[in-house]
């Protein structure tokens, strides 16, 4: 039996932090359990960081990446190491894999297919679809560059880089027909709901169809602010998942090992390959490598059944990880939050509290002390009361803060609002009233809260949490420079409907790290309301907008599927038979009008996390004209 020990790495990287990224890579390679592994695959662009954006254009970035690679090279004795970095060659910039073996650089393989949809804009920086082979001068050596297949007498392997593995015209098809036993797929694949199930299908089915072994690595964590990478390495063989790495981990890295059988690959190929591909169109050049397999004594890896995905749990895991990394990388001391007693701010408070607990569990009980952070001051909440607030929300906010054991304060701000309104009234000779100036009188309450909580956040060197969700963003149901103010908005990537369902999930004590939260049962029995109008008007979000589930369905059809008004109407009438056609037409028309009017607001919202298969962030998800 021809056994071979391999390792796939998930790791946290930071754009432009060459020393920090190199330190993690070296630590991984020096781990005792990795010293006997003969093939170690790192994620895409792990040396420079994936999210360097326009800094990729800067020559110092390429040069620093080269220097880092030189420091990794000596650690490749009796093993193959594959790392990612940007390479500038012949007027073009490439996203490359560097293959190291026995302290030498065997070759550089450029990414063929660039991701350029959703949150990815790789074609802005990199050249794609390189075909061929040449020797290039790299660090004073002549190094093979291009479409390469690496072969020895023991085994052969090829490279795919993230999007390459998702493309119908993928490199591995030809590489496998040319004899590749192993395909190494290095990724920088972001989290979104259920995406890991797609990866599982891609790599297990590819290994079956191509009769080979796939090893997939990925970045992990909040690398540069908005995108959370998922981790979740995979090792697949002949249609089976042999191992799956930890997803959304707080640690700097996780390693996933496999003991694979190369003979079974050759056996299956001998049975199944018959004129699989016409190699006359071959673009790959064979590069010899000298690694000899050491035949480990461990047992072969066996097929596993991966853990079933749960969107609510994944939301908790992704957002808490995103918040932790954002806190550390921003060098802030904690989070401040205007806790209104409503669903959105309550969700944010719970997420920060859960983040603290998860970091302590996954990393160290003393992690915040080690980071010189005061655990008791990581979350500060304040309830800013006006005459339009109910006693219910005041009680809910106080209860939740006590249940989570976080700092909570209450202040009344009516005098501040009265001061602003009376002074402006005198200057403009206007007497604001609810009949004529409804919107202005609502917004001034939200705007009066903003400088107070900002002041408190500044005093504590905290990040201010904004509490808007995607539903509110889509129709502009937010006050600019009021409740939209903040440093980070952790729930902006999901709908109001999702937030309410997630809170119900949490209220059932499904999260072991959290205490019981009786306040959520009370909160969920109250209709969502901004509490900005006089109490006798019984203000409710859904009365002013439409039912949140309907809003979400319209939003998805309009944004994600790109459907027009009549198409959306046809679909929703089929799926929502309890709503008559005239009412549905009004809902759809209202949504589209508000969506178009609100783009300027979305341009100014604080950073948020990409969590779903689509988003509204104007930079990283959905670009739309401010005026249309």
N, C-alpha and C positions, 0 to 999 in steps of 0.2 A: 504494500500500500504506500502510495506516494503522498504522505501528509505534509502540510505546509501551514505555518502559523502566521496569521495576518491580524492587523489592528486597524480599525477605523476610528478617527478622532473627531469629536465635536468640541469646539472651544469658543471662548469669548475673545473677540478681537476688538480693537478700537482704531478707527481711521487715523492714520498718520502717527500712531504711537508705536514706532518701530522697535523701541527698546522694550516696551511692555509686551508686544506681540511676540518678539523673539524670546523673551524670558519664559513665556508660557510654552512656546514650542520646545525650547531646550528642556524645560522641566518635564514635559511629556516624554521626551526621548530618553531622559535619565531615570524615569520611573523603572523600578526593578522589573515589574511584570512586562515591560516593553523591551527589555534588553534581549529577550529570546525571540521576539517577534521579528520576522524577516521582511515584512512588508508593512509599512506604516503610511496610511493615507490621511492627509490633512485637508481642510476645507479650501474652497476657492478664495484666492486673494488674501490668505491668512497672514501673510507677511506685512502687507501694507494696510490691511483692512479693506472691506468691500465698499464702504460708503464714503470714499474720499471725494467723490463728486468732481467738481472742476479742478480740484487740487491734483487730480490725475495728470493734468496737462503740465505740471511743473517738473522739470528735470531732476530736482533734488529728490522727488518721490521715487523715481526709477533708480537713482543712484543709491539711495538708502536701502531700497529693497535688494539691490545687488549685494551690498555689504552684509545685510542680514543673511542672505543665501550663503555667502562665503563662510559665515560662522556656523551654519547648520551642516555644511558639507562634511567636516571632520567627524560628525556623529553618525555617519552612514556606513560605518565599517560592518561588513557582512550583513547588510540589509539594504532594502530599497526604501527610500523616503520620497514622498511626493508632496510638494508644497506649492502654493499659488502666489503669484506676484505679477505686477504689470511690467511689460517689456517693450521698450521703444526700439524699433528696427526699421530701417530703410523708409523713413518718413512717416511710419505708422506706429500706433500704440496698440499693443495686443494684451489680452487677458490670458495669461499663460500658466501652465503647469510645468514645474521644474522637477526633473527626475534625477535623484541622487543615488549612487550606489558605490560602495567601497571607496568613499571619500572623493568621488569624481562626479561631475555633472554629465549625465549621459545624454540629455537632450532637453529641448524646450518645445512644448506642444501648445499652440494657440487654440483658444476657444473658437469653434467654427460658427455656432449659432448663438447670437446675442439676444438676451432677454430685453424686450423693449415695449412691454405692455404693463398696465397696472402700475405697480410701484417701481418698476425697473426702467431705466433709460440708458442702457449700456451702449447703444449706438451713438450716443452723444460723445462718448470718450474713446471707444475701442473700434478697431477694424475687425470685420468678421469674414468668414468664408475663405480663409487662407487655404490654398491648395498647392501642394508640392513639398519640396524639401530643398534646403540649402544649408551650407555651413556659414555660421555668422561669428563675428568676433565678439566674444562675451567675456569680460574680465580677463582679457589678454589670452584667451584660448579660442580655438575653433570648435564651435559646439553645433551639433545637429539641431536644426530648427524646422518645424513643420509638422506634417501628418506622419506620425511615427508609430511603428509597432516594435515593441522591445522583446527580443527573443534570446533564450539560452537553450542549452541541451535539456534542461529540466522543465521549463515552462515559459510561456510568453504572455504578455499583457499589453493592453491598450488603454487610452485615456479618453474620457468624456468629461466635460466641464459643465455642470449644472444644466443649462438650457439644452445642451447637446442631447441629454438623456430624455428630454421631453419632446423632441422634434421627430416627426415621422421619418425624416431623412437623416437618421442618427449615425454617427461614426461607428458605433459598435456592430452594426449589421455587417459592414465590410471587414472590420477588424476580426470578428469572430470567424467569418468565412476564410480568412487568411491564417487562422490558427490560434487566435488569442484565447487562452484558457481563462483569463481573468480580465474583466473590464473594471477600471477604477473610475468612479464618478465622484468628482469633488464638487461640493455644492455650497451655494450661499442662498438657501431657499427659505423664504420668510414663512412665518406662521400665518395661517388662516384656517378657519374652521374646516375640519375633515381633510386637510391637505395631506396629512400623513397617510391616510388610507389610500390616496392616489399614489403616493410614493411607493407604498407597499405593493400595489398592483403593478406599477411600472417595472420595478426591479425584480419582483418574483416572476412575472410573466416573461420579461426579457431573458432572464436566466434559463427559463424553460424553452422558449422559442429558439434561443441561440445556443443552447446546450453548453452553458458556461457558468462562471461565478461572477456575480456583481458585488462590488464593495462600494458603498456610498458613505460619504462623510458630509458634515454640514456645520456651518457656523451656528452659534447659540447665543441667545440673549439680545438685549437692546444695544446694538452696536453703535448707532449714531443718532438716535433720538426718536425716530418714528417707526422704524421697522424692527420687529422682534423676530430673530431667527430661532428656529424650532429645535435644532439638534436632531436626535433620532436617527443615528447611524443605522445602516442596514447591511447585512451580509446575506446574500441569497445564492442558492445553487439549485439548478435543475427544477425551478419552480417553487422551491421551498424557502421560507425564511429561516435561516440558521441562527441569527441573532439580531436583536434590535436594541440600539442604545437608548439611554435615558433622554427624554425630551424636556425642554424648557427647564433646564437645571440651573441652580444658583451658583454652583461651583464654576471655577475658571475653565475646567475641561472635564470630559468624561471619555473613557476609552472603551471600545467594544471589540472583543476578541473573537476569533474564529479559528478552528482547526479544520481545514478543508482537505478534500481528497481530490488530487489532480488526476489520478487514474480514472475516477468515475467520469470526469469530464471527457477524457479521451475516449472512454468506452461508449458514452452516449453519442458523441460526435460520429464515431465510426458506424453506429447504427442509423443515424438520422440524416447525415449530410450527404446529399446527392445533387450535384449541380446547383448548390445553394445560391451562388452568385457568380456572375460573369466577371472574373478578375481582370479582364482586358481593360476595364475602366478603373483599375486600381490606382489610388492616389497615395498609397501608404508606402513608406520606405522602412525597411527592416533595420533595426539597430541592435547589435549584439550586446548582451550584458553578461557579466561573469558570476552572478550570484548562484551558488550551489545550495540546494535545499539541505537543511540540517536534520530533517525528520524528527519532529518533536515526539515526546513520549505520551503527551496528553491524548485523551480520547477524542474522536471526531465530534465536531459539533453536530447536534441533531436538530431536526425541524422543530420549530416552536409555534405556538398559537399566540399572536400578538394581542396585547391588551385592547379591549374594545374602547373606542374613543367616546368621550362625553363632552359635548360643547360647553356645558356649564362649568365643568371641572377645568377644561382647557382654557376657558375665559379667565377663571381664577388664576390658573398657573401662568398664563401668558402675561396678564396685566400686572400681577405682583412681581414677576421677574422684570418686566419693563420698568416698573417703578423703582425697584431696587437698583438696577443698573443706572437709571437716570439720576437717582439720588447720589450715587457714588461718583459717577463721571462728572456731574455738575459741581461737585465739591460743596454741596449744600448741607445744611444741618438737619433738615426735616421738611415736613409739609404743613402748611396752614390751610384751613378749609372753613368756608362759611357754611355751617351745617344748618340747613333750613328745616329739617324734619320731613323733607320730601324724599322721593325714591332715589333721585340722581345723587344728591349729596350724601345720602345714607350709603349708597353703593360705594362711593368714593372713600368714605370713612372706613367701611368694612375692608375694602381692598388694601388700603394702607396698613391697617391693623393686621390683616392676614399676611401681607408682605413681611412685616416684622417677625411674625411667628415662623414663617417658612424659611427666612434667612437663618434664623437661629437653629432651626431643625436641620437644614441641609448643610450649612457651613460650620457653624460653631455657636454654642450658647453665648459666647462672649464676642461675637463678630462685631457688634456695634461699638463695644468698648475698644476693640482692637482698631477700629476706624475712627476713634476719638469722637464718637457720637453719643449723646445722652439719650438712651433708649426711652426715657420718660418724656422727652421733649421732641420725639420724632413726629408726633401728630398733635396739632393744636387746633381746636375747633371753637367756633363762636356762633351764637345765635343772635342775629341782629333784628330786633323786633320793631314792628310798626303797628299802628292801630288796625291795619288790615290783616294782620296775622291772627290765626286762630290759636286758642290755647292747646289744641290737639298737637299741632306741629311743634310747638314749644316743648310740650311734654315728650313727644317722640324723640326729638333731638337730644334732650337731657337724658332720657332713658338709654338711648343707643350709646352715647358717650360713656355712661356709667358701665354699661354691659361690656364695652370694649376696653374699659379702664384707660381712657385717654383724657387729656386736659379739655375742659369745656367751660366757656364763659358766656354770659348773656348780657346784652346791652340794649337799651332803647334808643332808636335813632329818629324818632318823630321830630325832635327839636332841630336836628340837622336838616331834615327835609323842609321843615317850615321856614328855616332861615334862608335856604336856597330859593324856595318858591316866593317868599315875601319880597326878597330883594330883587329878584328878576321881575316880579310883578310891578314893583314901583318903577323900575327903569323902563319897562315896556308899556306901562299903563294898561296892563291886562289883569283881569281877575280870573285865574284858572279855575275851571269847574269841570266836573266829570262828564257833563253833557257835551261840551265842546272840545275839551282837552284831555280826553280819556288816555290816549297813548302817552302823551308827555307826562301826565301825572303817575302813570304806571312806571315808566322808565326812570324817572328821577329817584324812585325808591331803590331800584336795582343799582343805579349809578351811585347813590349815596353810600351804599354798602361797600362798594369796591375800594375806595381809598382807605377805609378803616381797616379792612382785612389785609390790604396791601401793606399798610404801615406796620401792622403786627408781623407780617411775614418778613418784611425788611429788618425789623428789630431782631428777629430770631435767625436771620440768614436762612429762611425757609423758602421752598418753592411753593407758590400759591397754586392750589388746585382749582381748575375750572371744571364745572360739572355738567356741561352740555352733552347731549347725546346726538346721534346722527339724525334722528327724526326731527329734532328741533333745528338742527343745522340746515336740513334740506328745505324747510319752509321759513327759515329766518325767525323762529319763535325764540328769540333771545335778545337781550339788550346789549348792544355794543358798549364796551367800557363799563358794563355792569356785571351781570352774571357770566358774561363771556370772558371777563378778565382772568388772566392766570398765566402761569409758567408752563403748565402741562395740563392736558385734559385726558385723563385715562380712559373715559368711556365714550369718546367721540366716534369710535369706530363701530359702534353697535346701535341698534334701534332702541327706542323707548320700550317697545314691546318685549325685546330681549331682556332689558334691564329688569322689568317687572317680573318676568319669568325666572330670571336668575336670583332675584331677591326671594322669591317663593322657594326656590331650590335651597338657598342658604337657610331660610327660616325653618326648614325641616331637619336642621342639625346634620346636614350631609357633609359638612366640612369639619373634620375631627379637630383641627387646630383652633377653631373658633369656639368661644363659649356659646351657650344658648342665648338667643337674641329675641326675647318675647316682644320687644318693640316692633319688630318687623311684621308680626301678625296684625298689630294695630294699624301700622302704616299702610299695609296692603289692602286694608278694608276701606281706606279713604281714597276718593277719586283724585287723580293727579291735578294739582292746582298751583298756579304761580303765586297766589295770595297777594296780588298787587291792587285789586279792586276792593271797594268797601265790602265788608263781610255779608251784608244783606243782599248783594248781587249774586252770591253763590257761584263765584267764578270757577270754571273747570276747563282744563286744557282741551279736552275732547269736544266740548261744546263750542269752543272758539275755533277749533281746527276741524277735526273729524275723528272717528275712532282710530286709535293708534295702529291696530292691526291692519286697517284699510290703508292708512297712510303708508305703512311699511310696504304693503303689496304694490301700491302705485309707484312708490319710490323705486322699488326693485325693477319693475317693468320698464320704467322710464330711463333709469340710469344704467342698470346692469344689462338689460336686454335691448335697450335702445328703441323701444316701441313708441309709436305715436298715440295720440289721444283716442282715436277710434279703435285701434288694436287693444289698448289697455282696457277700454270699456268692454269689448267683446270677451276678453279673458276674465275680467272680474265679474261680469254678469254670470258667466258659467260657474265660477267658483264661489260666488257670494249670492246665492239665490234669494236670501232674505232681505236684500237691499234692492229697491226698485230702480229702474233705469234712470229716471230723472235725478234722483238723489245721487246715484253713482256718477252721473255726468257732472253734477255740481262739485263733487269731491275731486274728481280728476282735473277739472278745469281750475279749481281753486289751488290744487297742488302745483300744477304747472306754472300758473301765474306767480305764486309765491316763490317757487324754485328759481325762476328767472330773475325775480326782483332781489333775491337774497344772495346772489353770487358775491357781491361786494363784502357781505358779512363773512362768508366762508373764506375769503381771501385774508381776513384779519383774525381768524380764530387762532388760539394758541396751539402748539404742537399736540398731536394725539397719536395713538397707536393704530396701526393697520391690523385689523383683526378678522375681517370678513372677506369674502371673495370679491368684494368691491368696497370702495370708500368714496368720500366726497372731498378729501384733502386736495386743494387745487394744485399742489406741487407734486404730490406723489401718487395720486389716484385718479382724479377726474378733473380735467381741464375744461373750463367753460367760460364763455365771454362774460365780462362784468356787465356789459350793456348788450341786450339782445331783444 
